[in-house]
Amino acid sequence: MNRRDFLKCVGCGTAATGVVQSPFWPQVLGGVQNAWAFDVADKLSAVEARHYRKLEGGGIECGICPRHCRVTDLERGFCGTRENRGDVYYTLVYNLPCSLNIDPIEKKPFFHFFPGTTALSLATAGCNVDCKFCQNWEISQARPEQTTNYEFTAQDAVETCRARNVPTIAYTYSEPVIFYEYMFDMAEFGHKHGIKSVMITGGYIDEQPLRELIPQLDAIKVDLKAIRESYYRDVVRGELKPVLDRLIQMREAGIWLEIVNLVVPTLNDTDDEFTKLARWVKTFLGVDVPVHFSRFHPQYLLTELPITPQKTLERAYQICRAEGLEYVYLGNLPAHKAESTYCPGCGAMVIERRGYSTRVVGLAGGKCSSCRHDIPGRFA
Ligand code: SF4
Protein backbone atom coordinates (compact mmCIF):
# COMPACT_ATOMS: atom_id res chain seq x y z
CA MET A 1 0.00 0.00 0.00
CA ASN A 2 1.44 3.34 -0.97
CA ARG A 3 0.95 6.59 0.86
CA ARG A 4 -2.12 7.67 -1.11
CA ASP A 5 -3.70 4.23 -0.75
CA PHE A 6 -3.18 4.55 2.99
CA LEU A 7 -5.03 7.84 3.02
CA LYS A 8 -7.86 6.42 0.95
CA CYS A 9 -8.30 3.28 3.03
CA VAL A 10 -11.78 4.32 4.12
CA GLY A 11 -12.73 0.73 4.80
CA CYS A 12 -10.44 1.00 7.81
CA GLY A 13 -12.33 4.08 9.00
CA THR A 14 -14.35 4.43 12.15
CA ALA A 15 -17.81 5.72 12.88
CA ALA A 16 -18.00 9.38 13.81
CA THR A 17 -20.84 9.01 16.28
CA GLY A 18 -22.65 6.41 18.32
CA VAL A 19 -21.22 3.25 19.80
CA VAL A 20 -17.49 2.94 19.37
CA GLN A 21 -16.14 -0.57 19.31
CA SER A 22 -13.79 -0.18 16.40
CA PRO A 23 -10.54 -2.08 15.97
CA PHE A 24 -8.48 0.96 16.80
CA TRP A 25 -4.88 0.80 15.88
CA PRO A 26 -2.80 0.16 18.94
CA GLN A 27 -0.76 3.03 20.28
CA VAL A 28 2.82 2.04 19.68
CA LEU A 29 5.59 4.39 20.59
CA GLY A 30 7.37 5.30 17.43
CA GLY A 31 4.09 4.92 15.54
CA VAL A 32 5.46 2.18 13.30
CA GLN A 33 2.17 0.36 12.76
CA ASN A 34 0.30 3.47 11.82
CA ALA A 35 2.72 5.81 10.13
CA TRP A 36 4.52 3.25 8.03
CA ALA A 37 3.01 4.63 4.84
CA PHE A 38 4.63 7.99 5.49
CA ASP A 39 8.24 8.75 4.72
CA VAL A 40 10.77 8.40 7.51
CA ALA A 41 12.58 11.71 7.87
CA ASP A 42 16.33 11.59 7.41
CA LYS A 43 16.97 14.95 9.06
CA LEU A 44 15.46 17.31 11.61
CA SER A 45 13.64 20.49 10.71
CA ALA A 46 15.05 24.01 10.91
CA VAL A 47 11.97 26.22 11.15
CA GLU A 48 12.38 29.43 13.12
CA ALA A 49 10.77 29.21 16.52
CA ARG A 50 8.29 31.72 17.93
CA HIS A 51 8.30 33.51 21.27
CA TYR A 52 12.01 33.99 21.90
CA ARG A 53 14.20 37.04 22.31
CA LYS A 54 17.84 37.74 21.63
CA LEU A 55 19.90 38.60 24.68
CA GLU A 56 22.36 41.45 24.88
CA GLY A 57 25.83 40.02 24.54
CA GLY A 58 24.62 36.91 22.68
CA GLY A 59 22.33 33.99 23.28
CA ILE A 60 18.56 33.80 23.27
CA GLU A 61 15.82 33.34 25.85
CA CYS A 62 12.90 31.07 24.97
CA GLY A 63 9.47 32.39 25.96
CA ILE A 64 7.30 29.37 25.21
CA CYS A 65 7.20 27.92 28.71
CA PRO A 66 8.04 29.16 32.21
CA ARG A 67 11.51 27.59 32.11
CA HIS A 68 12.62 30.53 29.96
CA CYS A 69 15.71 28.62 28.90
CA ARG A 70 18.68 30.82 28.09
CA VAL A 71 20.54 29.15 25.27
CA THR A 72 23.94 29.96 23.78
CA ASP A 73 24.99 29.23 20.20
CA LEU A 74 24.51 25.59 19.12
CA GLU A 75 22.89 24.69 22.45
CA ARG A 76 19.33 23.50 23.09
CA GLY A 77 16.75 24.24 25.72
CA PHE A 78 15.60 21.76 28.39
CA CYS A 79 13.09 20.10 26.04
CA GLY A 80 15.81 19.22 23.53
CA THR A 81 13.73 20.24 20.51
CA ARG A 82 14.82 23.89 20.08
CA GLU A 83 18.30 24.94 19.08
CA ASN A 84 20.16 28.26 18.89
CA ARG A 85 22.05 28.67 15.62
CA GLY A 86 23.75 32.04 15.41
CA ASP A 87 21.20 33.53 17.79
CA VAL A 88 18.27 32.44 15.69
CA TYR A 89 16.16 29.89 17.53
CA TYR A 90 14.87 26.90 15.58
CA THR A 91 12.36 24.16 16.23
CA LEU A 92 13.83 20.82 15.15
CA VAL A 93 10.57 18.83 15.14
CA TYR A 94 8.30 20.76 12.78
CA ASN A 95 6.29 18.26 10.67
CA LEU A 96 8.16 15.40 12.38
CA PRO A 97 5.94 13.33 14.69
CA CYS A 98 7.39 10.14 16.12
CA SER A 99 4.03 8.76 17.23
CA LEU A 100 0.90 8.75 15.09
CA ASN A 101 -2.36 6.92 15.80
CA ILE A 102 -6.12 7.15 15.60
CA ASP A 103 -7.57 6.92 19.10
CA PRO A 104 -11.00 7.22 20.68
CA ILE A 105 -11.41 10.77 21.99
CA GLU A 106 -12.18 9.13 25.36
CA LYS A 107 -8.59 7.92 25.52
CA LYS A 108 -7.27 11.49 25.87
CA PRO A 109 -9.46 11.52 28.02
CA PHE A 110 -12.21 13.88 26.89
CA PHE A 111 -15.63 12.81 28.16
CA HIS A 112 -17.63 15.93 27.23
CA PHE A 113 -16.15 16.58 23.79
CA PHE A 114 -17.96 14.87 20.92
CA PRO A 115 -18.24 11.55 22.77
CA GLY A 116 -17.79 8.42 20.71
CA THR A 117 -15.67 10.12 18.04
CA THR A 118 -12.01 9.60 17.20
CA ALA A 119 -8.92 11.77 17.09
CA LEU A 120 -5.85 11.61 14.88
CA SER A 121 -3.26 11.69 17.65
CA LEU A 122 0.36 12.71 17.25
CA ALA A 123 3.46 13.66 19.18
CA THR A 124 7.06 14.58 18.60
CA ALA A 125 9.96 13.72 20.87
CA GLY A 126 10.61 15.96 23.86
CA CYS A 127 9.00 17.43 26.97
CA ASN A 128 9.45 20.47 29.20
CA VAL A 129 9.17 18.49 32.45
CA ASP A 130 10.40 15.07 33.58
CA CYS A 131 7.67 13.26 35.54
CA LYS A 132 8.97 10.24 37.39
CA PHE A 133 5.78 8.35 36.45
CA CYS A 134 5.72 9.23 32.74
CA GLN A 135 4.08 6.48 30.69
CA ASN A 136 5.54 7.80 27.43
CA TRP A 137 9.03 8.46 28.69
CA GLU A 138 10.62 6.69 25.69
CA ILE A 139 9.60 9.64 23.53
CA SER A 140 9.07 12.44 26.07
CA GLN A 141 12.60 12.14 27.43
CA ALA A 142 14.23 11.43 24.06
CA ARG A 143 15.98 13.84 21.73
CA PRO A 144 14.47 13.93 18.24
CA GLU A 145 17.59 12.18 16.89
CA GLN A 146 16.71 9.18 19.08
CA THR A 147 13.22 8.59 17.69
CA THR A 148 11.98 7.48 14.28
CA ASN A 149 10.28 10.55 12.86
CA TYR A 150 7.82 10.76 9.99
CA GLU A 151 7.28 13.55 7.50
CA PHE A 152 3.71 14.48 8.27
CA THR A 153 2.38 17.89 7.30
CA ALA A 154 -0.84 19.69 8.14
CA GLN A 155 -2.06 18.76 4.66
CA ASP A 156 -1.34 15.08 5.43
CA ALA A 157 -3.29 15.40 8.68
CA VAL A 158 -6.32 16.90 6.99
CA GLU A 159 -6.26 14.29 4.21
CA THR A 160 -5.95 11.47 6.76
CA CYS A 161 -8.84 12.85 8.82
CA ARG A 162 -11.04 13.14 5.76
CA ALA A 163 -10.16 9.69 4.41
CA ARG A 164 -10.89 8.05 7.75
CA ASN A 165 -13.83 10.19 8.89
CA VAL A 166 -11.90 11.52 11.88
CA PRO A 167 -13.18 14.93 13.04
CA THR A 168 -10.36 15.97 15.37
CA ILE A 169 -6.57 16.17 15.64
CA ALA A 170 -5.12 15.62 19.13
CA TYR A 171 -1.66 16.87 20.12
CA THR A 172 -0.77 14.42 22.85
CA TYR A 173 1.47 11.62 24.25
CA SER A 174 4.53 13.80 24.99
CA GLU A 175 4.06 17.57 25.58
CA PRO A 176 2.65 19.59 22.68
CA VAL A 177 3.89 22.87 24.16
CA ILE A 178 7.39 21.95 22.98
CA PHE A 179 6.20 21.49 19.40
CA TYR A 180 4.18 24.68 19.64
CA GLU A 181 4.76 25.92 16.06
CA TYR A 182 3.86 22.59 14.46
CA MET A 183 0.71 22.28 16.58
CA PHE A 184 -0.30 25.91 16.00
CA ASP A 185 0.02 25.74 12.22
CA MET A 186 -1.64 22.34 11.91
CA ALA A 187 -4.56 23.44 14.09
CA GLU A 188 -4.99 26.64 12.08
CA PHE A 189 -4.87 24.71 8.80
CA GLY A 190 -7.26 22.09 10.17
CA HIS A 191 -9.81 24.75 11.11
CA LYS A 192 -9.73 26.10 7.58
CA HIS A 193 -10.73 22.63 6.41
CA GLY A 194 -13.31 21.83 9.08
CA ILE A 195 -11.09 19.70 11.34
CA LYS A 196 -11.03 20.40 15.07
CA SER A 197 -7.92 20.37 17.29
CA VAL A 198 -7.41 19.49 20.95
CA MET A 199 -4.31 19.80 23.14
CA ILE A 200 -3.43 17.30 25.88
CA THR A 201 -0.91 19.12 28.05
CA GLY A 202 0.65 19.62 31.44
CA GLY A 203 -0.30 23.28 31.13
CA TYR A 204 3.29 24.44 31.65
CA ILE A 205 3.21 27.23 29.08
CA ASP A 206 3.61 30.99 29.19
CA GLU A 207 0.63 33.31 29.10
CA GLN A 208 1.18 34.96 25.70
CA PRO A 209 1.85 31.79 23.65
CA LEU A 210 -1.27 30.26 25.19
CA ARG A 211 -3.31 33.39 24.47
CA GLU A 212 -2.37 33.15 20.79
CA LEU A 213 -2.89 29.38 20.65
CA ILE A 214 -6.36 29.12 22.22
CA PRO A 215 -8.27 30.42 19.17
CA GLN A 216 -6.71 27.65 17.08
CA LEU A 217 -7.93 24.94 19.49
CA ASP A 218 -11.34 23.51 20.39
CA ALA A 219 -10.56 21.90 23.74
CA ILE A 220 -7.72 21.44 26.21
CA LYS A 221 -7.09 18.66 28.69
CA VAL A 222 -4.66 19.54 31.46
CA ASP A 223 -2.82 17.06 33.64
CA LEU A 224 -3.01 18.73 37.05
CA LYS A 225 -0.49 16.40 38.61
CA ALA A 226 -1.02 17.52 42.20
CA ILE A 227 -2.12 20.59 44.12
CA ARG A 228 1.20 20.89 45.99
CA GLU A 229 4.26 22.85 44.83
CA SER A 230 6.68 20.37 46.41
CA TYR A 231 5.21 17.55 44.29
CA TYR A 232 5.85 19.53 41.12
CA ARG A 233 9.41 20.23 42.29
CA ASP A 234 10.28 16.68 43.41
CA VAL A 235 8.24 14.39 41.17
CA VAL A 236 7.55 16.47 38.05
CA ARG A 237 10.58 18.79 37.81
CA GLY A 238 8.25 21.67 37.11
CA GLU A 239 6.18 24.29 38.93
CA LEU A 240 2.56 24.31 40.08
CA LYS A 241 1.81 28.05 40.13
CA PRO A 242 2.09 28.69 36.35
CA VAL A 243 -0.11 25.65 35.68
CA LEU A 244 -2.84 26.98 37.99
CA ASP A 245 -2.59 30.41 36.36
CA ARG A 246 -2.93 28.90 32.89
CA LEU A 247 -5.93 26.81 33.96
CA ILE A 248 -7.68 30.00 35.04
CA GLN A 249 -6.66 31.66 31.77
CA MET A 250 -8.12 28.76 29.76
CA ARG A 251 -11.38 28.85 31.69
CA GLU A 252 -11.71 32.61 31.29
CA ALA A 253 -11.06 32.24 27.55
CA GLY A 254 -14.07 29.92 27.32
CA ILE A 255 -12.34 26.98 25.68
CA TRP A 256 -13.64 23.54 26.66
CA LEU A 257 -11.49 22.21 29.52
CA GLU A 258 -11.12 18.88 31.32
CA ILE A 259 -8.65 17.95 34.05
CA VAL A 260 -6.84 14.73 34.87
CA ASN A 261 -5.12 13.86 38.12
CA LEU A 262 -2.95 10.75 38.14
CA VAL A 263 -3.19 9.29 41.64
CA VAL A 264 0.18 7.87 42.69
CA PRO A 265 0.19 5.73 45.86
CA THR A 266 1.92 7.44 48.82
CA LEU A 267 2.81 10.54 46.76
CA ASN A 268 -0.46 12.42 46.14
CA ASP A 269 -3.26 10.20 47.47
CA THR A 270 -4.36 11.68 50.79
CA ASP A 271 -7.84 12.91 51.65
CA ASP A 272 -6.33 16.32 52.28
CA GLU A 273 -4.93 16.52 48.72
CA PHE A 274 -8.18 15.37 47.13
CA THR A 275 -10.08 17.94 49.18
CA LYS A 276 -7.70 20.76 48.26
CA LEU A 277 -7.87 19.86 44.60
CA ALA A 278 -11.67 19.79 44.65
CA ARG A 279 -11.87 23.12 46.45
CA TRP A 280 -9.41 24.78 44.09
CA VAL A 281 -11.33 23.57 41.03
CA LYS A 282 -14.64 24.65 42.56
CA THR A 283 -13.32 28.09 43.49
CA PHE A 284 -11.31 29.01 40.42
CA LEU A 285 -12.81 26.97 37.55
CA GLY A 286 -16.30 25.89 38.58
CA VAL A 287 -18.06 22.70 39.63
CA ASP A 288 -18.93 21.79 36.04
CA VAL A 289 -15.34 21.24 34.88
CA PRO A 290 -14.84 17.46 34.54
CA VAL A 291 -12.13 16.00 36.77
CA HIS A 292 -10.73 12.56 35.96
CA PHE A 293 -8.78 10.57 38.53
CA SER A 294 -6.52 8.12 36.79
CA ARG A 295 -4.91 4.92 38.02
CA PHE A 296 -1.12 4.80 38.24
CA HIS A 297 0.83 1.81 36.90
CA PRO A 298 4.46 1.33 37.96
CA GLN A 299 6.83 2.55 35.25
CA TYR A 300 9.81 4.72 34.35
CA LEU A 301 11.36 5.94 37.64
CA LEU A 302 8.57 4.72 39.96
CA THR A 303 8.65 0.99 39.44
CA GLU A 304 8.77 0.29 43.16
CA LEU A 305 5.29 1.70 43.83
CA PRO A 306 2.12 -0.40 43.52
CA ILE A 307 -0.82 0.14 41.18
CA THR A 308 -3.28 2.62 42.65
CA PRO A 309 -5.86 0.65 44.65
CA GLN A 310 -9.41 0.96 43.38
CA LYS A 311 -10.51 2.05 46.87
CA THR A 312 -8.15 5.05 46.73
CA LEU A 313 -9.68 6.23 43.47
CA GLU A 314 -13.17 5.73 44.87
CA ARG A 315 -12.18 7.81 47.91
CA ALA A 316 -11.07 10.63 45.58
CA TYR A 317 -14.38 10.33 43.75
CA GLN A 318 -16.43 10.52 46.93
CA ILE A 319 -14.51 13.49 48.33
CA CYS A 320 -14.84 15.51 45.12
CA ARG A 321 -18.54 14.74 44.77
CA ALA A 322 -19.09 15.71 48.41
CA GLU A 323 -17.28 19.00 47.72
CA GLY A 324 -19.76 19.68 44.94
CA LEU A 325 -17.90 18.78 41.74
CA GLU A 326 -20.54 17.58 39.29
CA TYR A 327 -18.51 15.52 36.81
CA VAL A 328 -15.93 13.29 38.48
CA TYR A 329 -14.58 10.27 36.62
CA LEU A 330 -12.32 7.34 37.42
CA GLY A 331 -9.90 6.28 34.70
CA ASN A 332 -8.15 2.99 33.94
CA LEU A 333 -10.98 1.16 35.72
CA PRO A 334 -12.93 -0.33 32.79
CA ALA A 335 -16.67 -0.79 33.33
CA HIS A 336 -16.63 1.08 36.66
CA LYS A 337 -19.81 3.11 37.05
CA ALA A 338 -17.71 6.26 37.53
CA GLU A 339 -16.72 6.04 33.85
CA SER A 340 -20.18 7.16 32.81
CA THR A 341 -21.78 10.62 32.86
CA TYR A 342 -24.80 11.29 35.05
CA CYS A 343 -27.08 14.31 35.01
CA PRO A 344 -26.49 16.47 38.13
CA GLY A 345 -30.15 17.51 37.96
CA CYS A 346 -31.95 14.14 38.11
CA GLY A 347 -29.16 11.53 38.33
CA ALA A 348 -30.04 9.86 35.01
CA MET A 349 -27.20 8.36 33.00
CA VAL A 350 -26.62 10.50 29.92
CA ILE A 351 -23.46 8.93 28.46
CA GLU A 352 -22.58 5.31 29.13
CA ARG A 353 -18.94 4.18 28.89
CA ARG A 354 -17.35 0.77 29.20
CA GLY A 355 -13.69 1.13 28.46
CA TYR A 356 -13.61 2.76 25.03
CA SER A 357 -17.13 1.74 24.17
CA THR A 358 -19.26 4.89 24.40
CA ARG A 359 -23.00 5.27 24.04
CA VAL A 360 -24.93 8.51 24.27
CA VAL A 361 -28.06 7.30 26.05
CA GLY A 362 -29.79 10.37 27.49
CA LEU A 363 -28.49 13.54 25.92
CA ALA A 364 -30.18 15.73 23.32
CA GLY A 365 -29.06 19.18 22.26
CA GLY A 366 -26.61 19.40 25.17
CA LYS A 367 -29.36 18.71 27.72
CA CYS A 368 -30.41 15.74 29.81
CA SER A 369 -33.21 13.95 27.95
CA SER A 370 -35.04 13.28 31.23
CA CYS A 371 -35.04 16.67 32.99
CA ARG A 372 -33.54 19.09 30.38
CA HIS A 373 -30.69 20.04 32.70
CA ASP A 374 -27.77 21.55 30.73
CA ILE A 375 -24.83 19.17 30.36
CA PRO A 376 -21.69 21.23 29.68
CA GLY A 377 -19.35 20.32 26.85
CA ARG A 378 -19.20 20.23 23.09
CA PHE A 379 -21.72 17.83 21.59
CA ALA A 380 -22.92 17.12 18.06
S1 SF4 B 1 9.85 25.29 25.35
FE1 SF4 B 1 11.79 24.12 25.66
S2 SF4 B 1 13.42 25.60 25.20
FE2 SF4 B 1 11.53 26.79 25.50
S3 SF4 B 1 11.58 27.42 27.66
FE3 SF4 B 1 10.40 25.52 27.52
S4 SF4 B 1 11.86 23.85 27.91
FE4 SF4 B 1 13.06 25.70 27.44
Boltz pocket constraint, residues with backbone or C-beta under 6 A from the ligand:
constraints:
  - pocket:
      binder: B
      contacts: [[A, 62], [A, 63], [A, 64], [A, 65], [A, 66], [A, 67], [A, 68], [A, 69], [A, 76], [A, 77], [A, 78], [A, 79], [A, 80], [A, 82], [A, 127], [A, 128], [A, 177], [A, 178]]
      max_distance: 6.0
